Amino acid sequence: MATTTIIAAKTAAETVLLDTGNYSRVTLAAGGLAGAEVLTVNIVMPDGTLVTAKDESGAAAAVSATANSIVLAGGPTYSIGKPLTAGAASVAFSPCSNN
């Protein structure tokens, strides 16, 4: 499966849901982030509350200008938040493999 844009390039802030239920892992990537701009990556709980997604080391999952991609475990629905950015920034995902 190809890379799919989930937030088109823009400067405005936007939050989208990414359902990874059909994948074992996905790569989340951002283009155009600068400086201290960072995506927020949360897991959406069944009751709608958000909890911070963590990487395999236990650190909060982060996508930034210097670390512009991350591999996420498949299964959860993630809330991906793009902040207001100085330049147009976009967000995309690619499945690492299909179940």
N, C-alpha and C positions, 0 to 999 in steps of 0.2 A: 504494500500500500504506500502511496506517495505521501509526502509532507502536505498537511492541510493547515491553511491559515485559519486561526480562530479569532484573532483581532487584527484587522487590517491596519496598515501603517497610518498613524495619526498621532497628534500631540495630546489629544484629550484622554482623560482617564477612562478606563472601562474595565468591567469585571464580567467574566463569562464562566460558564460551567463546562467542564471537560469530563465526560463519562468514559471511563476506561474499562468498563465491565467486560468488554470483548477482547481485551488484550492482556498479556502477561506482564508487559512493560511498555512504556512509551517514553520517547524523548521529547521534552518540552524545550523550546528554543525561542529566543527573542533577538530581533535585529533592531539596531538603532538606539539602544539604551546608551546613556552617557553619564559620566560622573558617578554620583551616588544613587542613581535610579535603579530600583530593584522591583521585580515582580513579587507579589505575595502569592504563596501557594498554600492553600488550606484544603483539608478534607471536609466534605459536607457530611455531617452525621445524619442518621435517619430522621431526627427531629428538626433538622435544618440548621443546627448550630455548627459553627466552624471550629475546627481544631487545626493547629499548625502541622503541616506535613513535614516529616523529617526524612533525611537521607539515611543511607545505610550506616553512617557513622553516628547517627543520633542528633546531628546538627539540623537546624531548621533548613528546609529546602529553599534554595535561593537561586534566582536567575538574575544576573546583573550585567553591566557593561563588560566586566572582565571575566566573568564566568557565565557565558551566554547560553548555556544549555545544561540540562540535568536529566537523568533517567529516573522516572517515577515508577513505582510498583503499579501494576494494573489491578483493576478491581474497583477502587473507590471512585466516587464522583469528586472531582477537585474543583475548587473555586480559584480561578486564576485572575489576579488583579494587576492591571497595568496602571502605574501612576501617571499623573500629568507629566509629560516629558518635554524637554527643551526642543527636540527634533522629532520628526515622525518615527515612531517605533511600532513594530509589529510583533505578533506572537503566533507560533505555529507548533504543531505536534506531529510526530511520526511514530507509528507502532514499531517496536523493536522486533516483535514477532507476533503471529496470530496464535490464538489458543487452538 
